[in-house]
Amino acid sequence: MSDVKDDDLVRIACAGDVRAFELLSERHYDFMYRIAFRWCGNQADAEDITHNAFLKMADKLHDFRFESSFRTWLCRLVINTAKDSVRREQRNYQRLAQVNDDLTGGVCADSQTYTNEIFRFIQKLPQDQRSALILVFGEGMTHKEAAEIEGCPEGTLSWRIHEARRNLEYMMKKGGRHE
């Protein structure tokens, strides 16, 4: 079954064949992990994101409409999973910072400052800018290909990259703090 195309494997897996799903997973694990790692910048989080993306893939495989390549759909799934992970982390950091403030009487930095210190330069970018950079520079996609994955016009994606570069330059000049 290793020579079967992705679209056919999706159909077979949706019909209940576990081996077809396993083959899709094996075939695309490295790609999914690479996207996740470039998104978050560390191995443990990338593994978690990849694992969660596989769970979502199992749950949502029947939603694949064959309108784009399976790889494009999968890329979008990983990025959405990464975004969900970031939102969860931010909520957790804010809760921890609030507990810290409650315990120390607010002497420590506010929760947003605490959260921002956790993320590195690229991780501080807005999600649309971060994902545009990952797809174009990390995965070597064209602006057109990345725009298809992001579900936006090519010009919008190009603007996001321009803004990401501008924001990164600003953060570097300010010593890593983008306010």
C-alpha positions as CSV (number, residue, x, y, z in Angstrom):
1,M,0.0,0.0,0.0
2,S,3.1,2.3,0.2
3,D,2.7,3.3,-3.5
4,V,-1.0,4.4,-3.0
5,K,-1.5,8.1,-3.4
6,D,-2.6,10.3,-0.5
7,D,-6.1,10.9,-1.8
8,D,-6.7,7.2,-2.2
9,L,-5.3,6.5,1.3
10,V,-7.7,9.2,2.7
11,R,-10.7,7.5,1.0
12,I,-9.5,4.0,2.3
13,A,-8.9,5.4,5.8
14,C,-12.3,7.1,5.9
15,A,-13.8,3.7,5.0
16,G,-12.4,2.4,8.2
17,D,-9.0,0.9,7.2
18,V,-6.6,1.6,10.1
19,R,-3.5,0.6,8.1
20,A,-4.3,3.4,5.5
21,F,-4.5,5.9,8.3
22,E,-1.2,4.6,9.8
23,L,0.5,4.9,6.4
24,L,-0.7,8.5,6.0
25,S,0.6,9.2,9.5
26,E,4.0,7.7,8.8
27,R,4.3,9.4,5.4
28,H,3.6,12.8,6.8
29,Y,5.0,12.7,10.3
30,D,8.3,14.5,9.5
31,F,6.4,17.3,7.6
32,M,4.0,17.8,10.4
33,Y,6.7,17.9,13.0
34,R,8.8,20.3,11.0
35,I,5.9,22.7,10.7
36,A,5.1,22.4,14.5
37,F,8.8,22.9,15.4
38,R,9.2,26.0,13.3
39,W,6.0,27.3,14.8
40,C,7.0,26.9,18.5
41,G,10.8,26.6,18.4
42,N,11.3,23.7,20.8
43,Q,11.2,19.9,20.6
44,A,8.8,19.1,23.4
45,D,6.1,21.5,22.3
46,A,6.5,20.5,18.7
47,E,6.0,16.9,19.7
48,D,2.8,17.8,21.6
49,I,1.5,19.9,18.7
50,T,2.3,17.0,16.2
51,H,0.6,14.5,18.5
52,N,-2.5,16.7,18.8
53,A,-2.6,17.3,15.1
54,F,-2.6,13.6,14.5
55,L,-5.6,13.3,16.9
56,K,-7.4,16.0,15.0
57,M,-6.4,14.4,11.7
58,A,-8.1,11.2,12.8
59,D,-11.2,13.1,13.9
60,K,-11.4,15.4,10.9
61,L,-10.1,13.2,8.0
62,H,-13.7,12.7,6.8
63,D,-13.9,16.5,6.3
64,F,-11.1,16.5,3.7
65,R,-12.9,17.6,0.5
66,F,-10.1,16.9,-2.1
67,E,-10.2,20.5,-3.2
68,S,-6.5,21.0,-2.5
69,S,-3.7,18.6,-1.9
70,F,-3.8,16.5,1.3
71,R,-0.5,18.0,2.3
72,T,-2.0,21.5,2.1
73,W,-5.0,20.5,4.2
74,L,-2.6,18.8,6.7
75,C,-0.4,21.9,6.9
76,R,-3.4,24.0,7.8
77,L,-4.4,21.4,10.4
78,V,-1.0,21.6,12.1
79,I,-0.9,25.4,12.1
80,N,-4.4,25.5,13.6
81,T,-3.3,23.0,16.2
82,A,-0.3,25.2,17.0
83,K,-2.4,28.3,17.3
84,D,-4.8,26.5,19.6
85,S,-1.7,25.4,21.7
86,V,-0.5,29.0,21.9
87,R,-3.9,30.3,23.0
88,R,-4.0,27.6,25.7
89,E,-0.5,28.4,26.9
90,Q,-1.2,32.1,27.0
91,R,-4.3,31.5,29.2
92,N,-2.2,29.3,31.5
93,Y,0.5,31.9,31.8
94,Q,-2.0,34.6,32.5
95,R,-3.6,32.4,35.2
96,L,-0.1,31.7,36.7
97,A,0.8,35.4,36.6
98,Q,-2.6,36.2,38.3
99,V,-1.9,33.7,41.0
100,N,1.6,35.1,41.4
101,D,0.1,38.7,41.6
102,D,-2.4,37.5,44.2
103,L,0.3,35.9,46.3
104,T,2.8,38.8,46.0
105,G,0.3,41.6,46.1
106,G,1.0,42.6,42.5
107,V,4.7,43.3,43.1
108,C,5.7,41.2,40.0
109,A,5.3,42.2,36.4
110,D,1.9,42.2,34.9
111,S,0.7,39.0,33.2
112,Q,1.1,40.3,29.7
113,T,4.8,41.2,30.3
114,Y,5.3,37.8,31.9
115,T,3.7,36.1,28.9
116,N,5.8,38.1,26.4
117,E,9.0,37.1,28.2
118,I,8.2,33.5,27.5
119,F,8.2,33.8,23.7
120,R,11.2,34.5,21.5
121,F,11.2,37.1,18.7
122,I,9.3,35.1,16.1
123,Q,6.9,33.7,18.7
124,K,5.9,37.2,19.6
125,L,4.6,38.0,16.1
126,P,0.9,37.9,15.4
127,Q,-0.1,34.4,14.4
128,D,-0.9,35.4,10.8
129,Q,2.6,36.9,10.4
130,R,4.2,33.9,12.1
131,S,2.5,31.3,10.0
132,A,3.3,33.3,6.8
133,L,7.0,33.3,7.7
134,I,7.0,29.6,8.6
135,L,5.3,28.6,5.3
136,V,7.4,30.8,3.0
137,F,10.8,30.8,4.7
138,G,10.6,27.6,6.8
139,E,8.9,25.4,4.2
140,G,10.1,27.2,1.1
141,M,6.6,27.7,-0.3
142,T,5.8,30.4,-2.8
143,H,3.6,33.3,-1.6
144,K,0.8,31.8,-3.7
145,E,1.1,28.3,-2.1
146,A,1.2,29.8,1.4
147,A,-1.8,32.1,0.7
148,E,-3.8,29.0,-0.3
149,I,-3.0,27.3,3.0
150,E,-3.8,30.5,4.9
151,G,-7.0,31.1,3.0
152,C,-6.1,34.6,2.0
153,P,-5.2,36.5,-1.2
154,E,-1.5,36.4,-2.2
155,G,-1.1,40.1,-1.6
156,T,-2.4,39.8,1.9
157,L,0.2,37.1,2.6
158,S,3.0,39.2,1.1
159,W,1.9,42.1,3.4
160,R,2.0,39.8,6.4
161,I,5.6,38.9,5.6
162,H,6.5,42.6,5.2
163,E,4.9,43.4,8.5
164,A,6.6,40.4,10.2
165,R,10.0,41.6,9.0
166,R,9.2,45.2,10.2
167,N,8.0,43.9,13.6
168,L,11.1,41.7,14.0
169,E,13.4,44.6,13.2
170,Y,11.6,46.7,15.8
171,M,11.8,44.0,18.5
172,M,15.5,43.5,17.9
173,K,16.2,47.2,18.2
174,K,14.2,47.3,21.5
175,G,16.0,44.3,23.0
176,G,13.3,41.8,22.4
177,R,10.3,43.7,23.8
178,H,7.5,44.5,21.4
179,E,4.9,46.7,23.1
